Amino acid sequence: MSLYLRELQKLQDSGVVSINSRDLATRLDVSAEVVRRDLAILGSVGRRGVGYEVAKLAERLRSTLGSDTKWRVVLVGTGSLGHALLRYRGFERLGFELVAALDIDPARIGEKIAGITIRDAKKMASIFKTLKPQLAILAVPADAAAEMSTKIAACGVTGILNFAPTSLKLPKEIGVVNVDLASEMQRLAFNVTHRTTAEQKNPT
């Protein structure tokens, strides 16, 4: 659903008013049947022979994904990955407001990146009490992830996007999404390898 929303936002930026399932499918490299099946979950959002109203469908997707309201987000860990995330401008458009960045490295504390001043992670409890974030992005080394995630959860955050290459053991009421970049590269290598093998077996 987030991929559909991304493409619809691009269409809105280009001034496109409506799109049919075939053209939307082409943008996502899937079949029109997949698009119709996926979007049917949202209820009646398209018209036969006309397609989908881009603005209306984008709004329905935002509501479904929870990005029609503002989410306050804190980034924990400002190394190379965290630094890049601070400079990413796509969060706000989807309803995610990055309100603070934390780190334990004294050399980084006080540095300002993309308008956000890095704060001392040791003061997390008081910072979270003031800012009241609902979500956190965890971009710390694997050996620090478990302890840091526990502290984040204890501060009242209800969801964590975890970039550390390790699984987190947190209370079930805390939502966790793991983003393991190395695993994603392995998945990419697998897809490329098997696509190459298939092409060799079935040359055009």
C-alpha positions in Angstrom: 0.0 0.0 0.0 2.9 2.4 0.7 4.2 1.8 -2.8 0.8 2.7 -4.3 0.8 5.9 -2.2 4.3 6.8 -3.3 3.3 6.5 -7.0 0.0 8.4 -6.5 1.9 11.3 -4.8 4.2 11.4 -7.9 1.1 11.5 -10.1 -0.4 14.4 -8.0 2.8 16.3 -8.3 2.6 15.9 -12.1 -1.0 17.1 -12.2 -2.5 13.8 -13.1 -6.2 13.6 -12.0 -7.0 9.9 -12.7 -5.3 6.7 -13.6 -6.5 3.2 -14.5 -5.4 -0.1 -13.0 -3.3 -1.0 -16.1 -1.2 2.2 -16.0 -0.8 2.0 -12.2 0.3 -1.6 -12.5 2.9 -0.6 -15.1 4.4 1.9 -12.7 4.8 -0.8 -10.1 5.8 -3.7 -12.4 2.8 -5.8 -11.4 -0.4 -6.9 -13.2 -3.6 -4.9 -13.4 -5.3 -7.8 -11.6 -3.0 -7.4 -8.7 -3.7 -3.7 -8.4 -7.5 -4.2 -8.5 -7.3 -7.0 -5.9 -5.0 -4.9 -3.6 -7.1 -1.8 -3.8 -10.4 -3.6 -3.4 -9.4 -3.9 0.3 -10.1 -0.2 0.6 -13.7 -0.6 -0.6 -15.2 1.2 -3.6 -12.3 3.5 -4.8 -12.5 3.1 -8.6 -15.0 3.3 -11.4 -15.2 0.8 -14.2 -14.0 2.4 -17.5 -12.7 5.4 -15.7 -10.2 4.2 -13.1 -9.2 5.8 -9.9 -9.3 9.4 -8.9 -5.7 10.0 -7.8 -6.3 12.5 -5.0 -9.2 10.5 -3.6 -7.3 7.2 -3.7 -4.2 8.8 -2.2 -6.3 10.2 0.7 -7.8 6.7 1.3 -4.4 5.1 1.4 -3.1 7.8 3.9 -6.0 7.0 6.2 -5.4 3.3 5.9 -1.7 3.6 6.5 -2.1 6.0 9.4 -0.3 8.8 7.7 -3.2 11.2 7.6 -2.2 12.3 11.1 1.1 13.6 12.4 3.4 11.1 14.0 6.2 12.5 16.2 9.4 10.6 15.6 12.8 10.4 17.4 16.0 9.1 15.8 18.4 7.2 18.1 21.8 6.8 16.7 23.4 9.4 14.4 26.2 7.5 12.7 26.5 7.3 8.9 23.0 5.8 8.5 21.4 8.1 11.1 23.1 11.1 9.4 21.5 10.1 6.1 18.1 9.6 7.7 18.2 13.1 9.2 18.7 14.5 5.8 15.9 12.5 4.2 13.0 14.8 3.4 10.4 12.1 2.6 9.2 11.6 6.2 7.3 14.8 6.7 5.3 14.4 3.5 4.0 11.1 4.8 3.0 12.5 8.2 6.2 11.7 10.2 7.7 14.7 12.0 11.3 14.1 13.1 11.4 16.0 16.4 14.8 15.0 17.8 18.0 13.0 17.3 19.9 11.3 20.1 23.4 9.8 20.4 25.9 8.7 23.1 29.0 10.0 21.4 30.1 13.2 23.1 31.7 14.4 19.9 28.3 14.3 18.1 26.2 15.9 20.9 25.4 19.5 20.0 26.0 19.0 16.3 23.2 20.2 14.1 22.2 18.2 11.0 19.4 19.3 8.7 18.2 21.7 11.3 18.0 19.1 14.1 20.4 19.3 17.1 21.8 16.0 18.3 21.0 15.5 22.0 22.5 13.3 24.7 20.9 9.8 24.7 21.6 9.5 28.4 18.9 12.2 28.9 16.4 10.2 26.8 13.7 10.0 29.6 13.5 13.7 30.0 13.7 14.4 26.3 10.9 12.0 25.5 8.8 13.3 28.4 9.0 16.8 26.9 8.6 15.9 23.2 6.2 13.0 23.6 7.2 11.0 20.4 5.1 8.0 19.4 7.7 6.4 17.2 11.4 5.9 17.2 14.0 5.0 14.5 16.8 2.9 16.0 20.1 3.2 14.0 22.7 1.9 16.5 25.2 -1.0 16.3 23.8 -4.4 17.0 25.5 -4.8 20.3 23.7 -1.7 21.6 20.3 -2.3 20.1 18.7 -4.5 22.8 19.5 -2.1 25.7 18.6 1.0 23.7 15.3 -0.4 22.5 14.3 -1.4 26.0 15.0 2.2 27.2 13.0 3.6 24.3 10.0 1.4 25.1 10.2 2.4 28.7 9.8 6.0 27.7 6.4 5.3 26.2 7.2 5.0 22.5 4.7 2.6 20.8 6.7 1.7 17.7 10.3 1.2 16.6 11.8 1.1 13.1 14.9 -1.0 13.8 17.9 -0.7 11.5 20.2 -2.7 13.8 20.9 -6.2 12.4 19.4 -8.0 15.3 16.0 -9.0 16.6 14.5 -7.0 19.4 12.7 -8.7 22.4 10.1 -6.1 23.5 6.6 -6.2 25.0 4.0 -7.3 22.5 2.3 -3.9 22.6 5.4 -2.3 21.1 5.3 -2.4 17.3 8.6 -3.3 15.7 9.6 -3.2 12.0 13.1 -4.6 11.3 15.1 -3.2 8.3 18.2 -5.4 7.9 20.1 -4.0 4.9 22.4 -7.0 4.7 19.5 -9.3 4.4 17.9 -7.2 1.8 21.1 -7.3 -0.2 21.1 -11.1 0.1 17.5 -11.1 -1.2 18.5 -8.9 -4.1 21.4 -11.2 -5.0 19.1 -14.2 -4.8 16.6 -12.6 -7.2 19.4 -11.5 -9.6 21.0 -15.0 -9.6 17.7 -16.8 -10.2 16.6 -14.4 -12.9 19.9 -14.9 -14.7 19.6 -18.7 -14.4 16.0 -18.5 -15.8 17.2 -16.4 -18.7 19.9 -18.8 -19.5 17.5 -21.7 -19.5 14.9 -19.8 -21.6 16.8 -17.5 -23.9 14.7 -15.2 -26.0 
